[in-house]
Amino acid sequence: MALSFFPDPLQLCREALNKVETGVNEYASRRMESKEFAQVVSQVSKVSLGVKHVSEKSIASVYRHLDIPTRAEVDALAVALRRVEDKLDQLLPKQEAAVPRPARTRRPAVAETAVEEKTKAPAKRAAKPKAKAEEKAEVPAEVKVVAQEEGKDVVAA
């Protein structure tokens, strides 16, 4: 690696950041060991838990007034519904075992195609006689495209 006359600015930033972090960590660890810090943390946690409890009670009263179920009520209802579905599955006979289903493929079953081929009507229509080129007037290409999309025949005037 070549030596440079100018120091690396990113290296300087990393070193400064490391010094700041170690200083803050030392100061914080000294302060955390004190009894006052423990009391402040205890008071803050008590206040935050009290605020959380009051907010949950107020939200529950709002839900009651709006007649909206709470998360616990919805969860209990889902559990009860699962129990009912399980009991129904035990009581009802298995439908899948009684009637075998054909394999799910993109191709129709062989018997179905044979029946369809016999009942199919011929798809060809009689062709219209072609007019002579000199009898037809020139129709713009845009009109032809629109007419083809609508399924109409283009007739020259």
N, C-alpha and C positions, 0 to 999 in steps of 0.2 A: 504494500500500500504506500502510495506516495505521500510525503510529508507536505503539509499545507501551511502557509503563513497565517491563514485565517482559521480561527477555531470553528468547529462545527456548531451551528446554532441549535440544532436539535439535541445534540449531546449536552449543551449548556442548559437547555430547558429541562431535560431529564434529571440532571444533577440538582438543579434548583428545586424541582418538584419533590425529589427524594428527600432533600433537606427539610422542606416544609412539612412533608408528611411525618418524618421522624420527630420533628419538633412538636407537632400537634398531638401525635400519639403519646409522647412523653408527658406533655402537659395534661392531656385527658386522663391518662392512667394515674397521675398524681392526684387529680381532682376527684376521680371516682373512688379512691380509697377513703375519702373523708366521709364522716357521718352525716354531714349536711346534704351531700349529694344523694345518699341513700334515702333520706327523708323526702327530698324534693321528688325523686323518682317515684316513691311510694304515693305521695300526694297526687302527682300527675296521673298515675295509673288508676287511682281510686276515682278521680274526677272523670277520666275518660270512660271508665266502666259505668259510672252513674249516668253520664250523658247517653251512652249507648242504650242503657236500660230504659231511660225515659223516652228516647226516640222510638224504640221498638214498641213500647206501650202506646204511644201516640199514633203510630202507623197502624197498629192493630185496631185501635178505636176508629180510625178513618175507614179501614176495611169493613168493620162492622156496620158503620153508618151507610156506606155505599153498597152494602150487601155483596161484597166480593170475597171469595174464599182466600184464606191465607195459604202459604206454601205447605204448611203442615197438613191442612185439611185436604188439599189436592193430593198430597202424597198418600195420606190415609185412604182416600177414595181410590187411588190407583192400586193400592195393595188389595183392597176389598174386591175390586174388579178382577184382578188377576186370580184371586181365590175362586170367584164365581166361574171364570172361564175354565180354570183347571177342573172344577167339579163337573161342568158341562162336558168337557172332553172325556171324562171318565164315564159319564152316564150315556152319552150318545154313541151309537155304533160307528165304527170306522167306515167312512164312505169310500175311501181310497182303496181299501182291501176288497170291497164288494165289486167294484167296477174297475177293471184294468183300463188304464188310459194309454193311448198310442204314444209312441216316442215323439217328442217335440223336435221336429225338423223343419227346414224351410220348404221341403218338397211335400206335396200332399200324398196321402196314402194311395197305394196302387189301385184299390177298389174304387176309390172316389174318382180318380182320373178316368177310369174306363167308363163310368156312368156319365161323367161330364162330356166326354168325347161323343157319346151316342146322342145326347140331348142337345148338342150344340147345333145352331143353325149355320148355314154357310155364310161366311163373312164377306164374300165378294159381291160387289154390285156391278151392274152392267155399265160399261164405259160409255161416255158421251161421244158422239161423233166429233171429230176434230174439224174445226173450221179452217178454211184456206187462209194463208198468211196475208194475202192482199185484201181480204174482206175485213180483217180486224184493224181497228185503229190502235195506235200506241197508247197504253195506259201507264202512267207514272209508277215507278217501282214502289214508292211509299204507299200508294193506294192498294197495290197488290198485297203487300205485307199485312196491312190492316185488315183487308178482306179475308186473307187466309187465316189470321188469328181468330176472326169471328166466324169462320166456317162458311163464308159466302163465296159464290162464284163471281169473278170479275167479268163484267160485260162492257165492251167498248161501245160508245155512242156513235 
